[in-house]
Amino acid sequence: MLCSPQKMLIEDFRQLRATVEKMGLLNPNRLFFFLYLIHILLLDVAAWLNLWYFGSSWVPFLFSGLLLATVQAQAGWLQHDLGHLSVFGKSKWNHWVHRFVIGHLKGAPASWWNHWHFQHHAKPNCFRKDPDLNMHPLFFALGKKLSVELGIKKKKFMPYNHQHKYYFILGPPALVPFYLQWYVFYFVVQRKQWVDLAWMVTFYIRFFLTYSFLLELKSLFVLFFMLRFLESHWFVWVTQMNHIPMNIDYDKNMEWFSTQLQATCNVHQSFFNDWFSGHLNFQIEHHLFPTMPRHNFWKVTPLVKPLCAKYGIEYQSKPLLTAFADIVQ
């Protein structure tokens, strides 16, 4: 049973939620997301025009790879918004455009993202319930409590005392090009998600067809691998900086507010941090209000902090580079 302070916290959070709704903070600004999509499409076109105009020598080749990686990262943040139903007022519009962005712009299935990501939000950093922790204990020893458990049981899958070193090999450079790139196809075929597969195929047709006019086949595959390699670094560092340094343990069946706060931290706000992370630097606000449009996160922060202070719950926010460093410490 819940104790009195927990009941009070639950009631206070319900009141906060009601206040957020009255303030209209759950209502999306469609112009914001439209312009965001346009900037992604313009970067995509710029990558092609750069090679078409300047040729395929190393400098324009690398620059186009960087532009395409930026497209993939930013499209990833936009599909995240759509998957959380925070772009349109009607769910069906979010689902339709979600398939276009994650399928056609990124080559991944919406059904896979929904399956994994919703579990993460329900029980963040809860071992065996948050799929983002499946790397423990096969590759990494995560969290202080789970690491101690491994030591007591004398389980040793990897040389965990060196995990902060091999993270730079198995983590950022490998996750997307060597795992997710192929796993998503296995996922849709196994689950017979043929609509998602069709959307994914359109991405590969568009990419290889348009760039085949500019590059030889070998260079085309190098460009594709490079954009996935750079995208993987971007994706891993941003998505892990808010969770991995936080408390990781088995599910303790805590109420919603405490569950989210113990598993998430923020990164300081700036124009670059907001853009670079797709506003996931406001991870606390995002986890408390998963359907809130990202452009409103900063508005709810002054309401969340007093509630944390009232119940002695730490509200963590740190500089971007500090957040990166905390992943491997």
C-alpha distance (Angstrom), angle and dihedral (degrees) to the residues before:
residue distance angle dihedral
M1 . . .
L2 3.77 . .
C3 3.78 117.8 .
S4 3.79 122.7 -129.9
P5 3.84 97.2 -95.6
Q6 3.80 90.0 51.6
K7 3.79 91.3 50.6
M8 3.79 89.8 49.7
L9 3.79 91.1 49.8
I10 3.79 91.2 50.2
E11 3.80 90.6 51.1
D12 3.80 92.8 46.2
F13 3.79 90.9 50.9
R14 3.80 90.4 49.9
Q15 3.79 88.4 54.1
L16 3.81 89.8 48.1
R17 3.79 89.7 51.5
A18 3.81 90.4 50.9
T19 3.81 90.1 49.9
V20 3.80 90.8 50.6
E21 3.79 90.6 52.6
K22 3.81 92.7 48.1
M23 3.82 90.3 50.7
G24 3.80 89.3 54.5
L25 3.80 92.9 -122.0
L26 3.80 91.6 140.7
N27 3.81 91.4 59.2
P28 3.82 114.3 99.0
N29 3.78 126.1 -131.1
R30 3.79 100.6 -133.8
L31 3.80 92.9 -166.4
F32 3.81 89.3 60.1
F33 3.81 92.5 54.4
F34 3.81 93.3 40.7
L35 3.79 91.4 54.8
Y36 3.79 89.6 44.4
L37 3.81 90.6 55.2
I38 3.81 91.0 46.4
H39 3.80 91.8 53.6
I40 3.82 89.4 52.7
L41 3.80 92.4 50.3
L42 3.81 92.0 46.7
L43 3.81 91.0 52.7
D44 3.80 89.1 49.3
V45 3.81 91.7 52.6
A46 3.82 91.5 43.7
A47 3.81 90.6 56.9
W48 3.82 90.7 57.1
L49 3.81 95.1 41.7
N50 3.80 90.3 50.3
L51 3.82 91.7 59.9
W52 3.79 92.8 39.8
Y53 3.80 93.4 53.2
F54 3.82 103.5 33.0
G55 3.78 99.1 30.7
S56 3.79 130.9 -128.2
S57 3.79 101.0 -64.9
W58 3.80 116.5 132.7
V59 3.80 99.9 -90.4
P60 3.83 98.5 52.0
F61 3.82 89.7 36.7
L62 3.80 92.3 56.3
F63 3.79 92.0 42.0
S64 3.80 91.6 53.5
G65 3.80 89.2 49.0
L66 3.80 89.6 53.8
L67 3.80 91.3 48.2
L68 3.81 91.7 49.7
A69 3.80 91.5 48.6
T70 3.80 88.1 51.8
V71 3.80 89.3 51.6
Q72 3.79 90.8 52.2
A73 3.80 93.9 47.6
Q74 3.80 94.7 46.5
A75 3.81 92.6 43.9
G76 3.80 85.9 51.8
W77 3.80 91.0 57.6
L78 3.81 91.2 46.3
Q79 3.81 93.9 50.4
H80 3.81 86.4 50.1
D81 3.82 88.8 57.9
L82 3.79 91.5 48.7
G83 3.80 92.8 46.0
H84 3.80 88.8 55.6
L85 3.83 90.3 51.5
S86 3.81 91.0 -120.9
V87 3.82 100.9 127.0
F88 3.81 103.6 60.4
G89 3.77 131.6 32.1
K90 3.81 92.1 -129.1
S91 3.80 119.7 65.3
K92 3.80 94.3 -141.5
W93 3.80 92.0 59.3
N94 3.79 90.6 51.7
H95 3.81 90.3 50.0
W96 3.81 94.1 48.2
V97 3.79 96.2 48.0
H98 3.80 90.1 40.7
R99 3.79 89.5 62.0
F100 3.80 90.7 50.0
V101 3.81 94.8 49.8
I102 3.81 100.0 41.2
G103 3.79 94.5 33.2
H104 3.80 106.1 37.5
L105 3.81 100.3 25.9
K106 3.82 97.4 37.8
G107 3.81 108.2 19.7
A108 3.82 95.7 -125.2
P109 3.84 132.9 117.7
A110 3.80 123.1 -105.2
S111 3.81 90.7 -148.4
W112 3.81 91.4 59.0
W113 3.80 92.5 50.2
N114 3.81 92.7 48.2
H115 3.80 92.4 47.8
W116 3.80 95.1 53.0
H117 3.78 104.2 30.1
F118 3.80 98.7 51.3
Q119 3.82 89.7 54.7
H120 3.78 88.7 53.1
H121 3.80 92.6 53.6
A122 3.79 93.7 47.0
K123 3.81 94.1 55.6
P124 3.83 110.4 9.5
N125 3.81 114.8 -166.8
C126 3.83 91.3 0.6
F127 3.79 107.3 135.9
R128 3.83 114.8 -122.8
K129 3.81 90.3 12.6
D130 3.81 102.7 58.6
P131 3.84 106.7 64.6
D132 3.81 90.0 -157.1
L133 3.82 86.5 74.2
N134 3.79 95.7 57.0
M135 3.82 88.3 107.4
H136 3.83 86.8 74.9
P137 3.00 120.1 118.7
L138 3.81 99.5 -4.1
F139 3.80 95.9 67.7
F140 3.79 108.9 -1.1
A141 3.79 139.0 26.2
L142 3.80 103.3 -129.5
G143 3.77 127.6 -161.8
K144 3.78 128.7 2.9
K145 3.81 96.3 -95.3
L146 3.81 96.8 46.7
S147 3.80 90.7 45.0
V148 3.81 90.9 54.0
E149 3.80 89.1 49.7
L150 3.80 90.2 55.1
G151 3.79 89.9 50.4
I152 3.80 93.3 50.9
K153 3.80 92.2 48.4
K154 3.81 89.4 43.9
K155 3.79 91.6 -131.7
K156 3.78 112.6 161.1
F157 3.79 117.0 179.1
M158 3.80 94.3 152.2
P159 3.83 137.6 9.4
Y160 3.80 90.7 -90.9
N161 3.79 92.8 -179.1
H162 3.82 85.5 71.1
Q163 3.82 98.0 41.2
H164 3.80 91.9 108.9
K165 3.80 85.8 62.8
Y166 3.80 102.6 42.3
Y167 3.81 89.3 44.2
F168 3.81 85.7 80.7
I169 3.81 88.9 59.4
L170 3.82 103.9 36.6
G171 3.82 97.6 32.3
P172 3.81 123.8 45.6
P173 3.82 100.2 15.5
A174 3.80 98.5 41.0
L175 3.82 110.6 36.4
V176 3.80 99.9 80.3
P177 3.84 105.2 28.4
F178 3.81 97.8 38.0
Y179 3.80 102.7 31.7
L180 3.79 118.7 13.9
Q181 3.80 93.0 37.9
W182 3.80 89.4 67.2
Y183 3.79 102.8 23.9
V184 3.82 93.7 64.1
F185 3.82 89.9 61.1
Y186 3.80 90.8 50.1
F187 3.81 89.0 49.4
V188 3.82 96.9 53.3
V189 3.81 94.6 43.0
Q190 3.80 93.4 46.9
R191 3.81 91.6 49.4
K192 3.82 94.1 37.4
Q193 3.79 93.5 -123.5
W194 3.80 93.1 162.6
V195 3.80 96.4 164.2
D196 3.80 90.5 55.8
L197 3.79 89.9 47.0
A198 3.80 90.8 52.9
W199 3.82 91.2 52.3
M200 3.82 90.3 48.8
V201 3.78 92.4 51.5
T202 3.81 91.0 55.0
F203 3.81 89.0 61.0
Y204 3.81 92.9 55.2
I205 3.80 93.5 43.2
R206 3.80 91.2 51.3
F207 3.78 95.1 45.0
F208 3.79 99.2 45.6
L209 3.79 94.3 38.5
T210 3.81 96.9 50.4
Y211 3.81 95.7 42.8
S212 3.81 93.9 43.4
F213 3.82 86.8 76.1
L214 3.82 90.1 59.6
L215 3.80 106.5 32.5
E216 3.76 140.7 41.9
L217 3.80 115.4 -113.1
K218 3.81 93.9 -101.5
S219 3.81 92.8 50.8
L220 3.79 90.4 45.2
F221 3.79 91.9 57.4
V222 3.81 90.7 45.6
L223 3.81 89.4 53.4
F224 3.80 91.2 49.4
F225 3.80 93.4 48.9
M226 3.80 91.0 46.3
L227 3.80 94.0 53.9
R228 3.81 90.9 48.1
F229 3.81 90.4 47.2
L230 3.82 93.1 51.6
E231 3.81 92.3 41.2
S232 3.80 89.8 52.8
H233 3.81 92.2 55.7
W234 3.80 91.2 48.2
F235 3.80 93.6 46.9
V236 3.81 97.7 45.4
W237 3.79 98.1 46.8
V238 3.81 93.6 47.1
T239 3.80 97.2 43.9
Q240 3.80 95.3 44.7
M241 3.81 99.5 44.3
N242 3.82 92.5 75.1
H243 3.82 99.7 46.7
I244 3.81 116.7 21.3
P245 3.85 94.7 66.0
M246 3.81 90.3 50.9
N247 3.82 132.1 81.8
I248 3.81 112.9 -58.7
D249 3.79 119.0 -174.3
Y250 3.79 144.6 121.4
D251 3.80 116.9 -61.0
K252 3.82 110.2 -76.6
N253 3.83 93.9 -174.7
M254 3.78 92.9 -120.4
E255 3.79 121.8 167.8
W256 3.81 118.8 -90.0
F257 3.80 101.5 -96.7
S258 3.81 96.4 50.4
T259 3.81 92.4 41.5
Q260 3.79 91.4 57.2
L261 3.82 97.1 41.7
Q262 3.81 96.0 50.6
A263 3.81 90.3 52.0
T264 3.81 101.7 42.9
C265 3.78 140.5 55.9
N266 3.79 134.4 -179.8
V267 3.79 135.1 -124.4
H268 3.78 118.2 -138.0
Q269 3.79 116.3 -88.4
S270 3.79 121.4 -107.1
F271 3.78 133.6 139.4
F272 3.80 90.9 -103.7
N273 3.83 95.1 44.9
D274 3.80 90.9 48.8
W275 3.81 92.3 50.3
F276 3.81 96.9 38.5
S277 3.82 93.7 51.5
G278 3.80 99.0 32.8
H279 3.81 87.3 -116.6
L280 3.81 89.9 -58.9
N281 3.78 84.9 127.6
F282 3.83 81.0 83.2
Q283 3.79 90.4 61.8
I284 3.81 94.2 144.3
E285 3.79 93.6 56.1
H286 3.80 91.2 41.9
H287 3.80 92.6 54.0
L288 3.79 93.6 45.3
F289 3.81 92.0 48.9
P290 3.85 107.1 23.2
T291 3.82 94.9 176.2
M292 3.81 95.4 48.3
P293 3.83 113.0 116.3
R294 3.77 108.9 -111.2
H295 3.80 94.7 -123.3
N296 3.83 88.5 68.6
F297 3.80 98.9 51.9
W298 3.79 94.0 95.8
K299 3.80 90.2 52.9
V300 3.80 94.4 58.9
T301 3.82 95.5 45.0
P302 3.86 93.5 85.4
L303 3.81 87.8 55.4
V304 3.80 95.8 48.0
K305 3.81 98.1 48.6
P306 3.85 96.3 60.6
L307 3.80 90.5 50.4
C308 3.82 89.8 52.5
A309 3.80 90.7 48.7
K310 3.81 92.5 48.3
Y311 3.80 92.3 57.9
G312 3.80 98.3 33.9
I313 3.80 94.1 -111.2
E314 3.79 114.7 150.3
Y315 3.80 116.2 -118.9
Q316 3.80 104.7 -157.9
S317 3.79 123.8 -159.6
K318 3.79 124.3 162.8
P319 3.84 142.4 169.3
L320 3.80 116.6 -81.5
L321 3.81 96.9 -112.0
T322 3.80 91.1 46.2
A323 3.80 89.2 53.1
F324 3.82 89.8 52.0
A325 3.79 92.4 48.6
D326 3.83 92.2 49.1
I327 3.82 90.0 62.1
V328 3.79 92.9 68.4
Q329 3.81 99.5 33.0
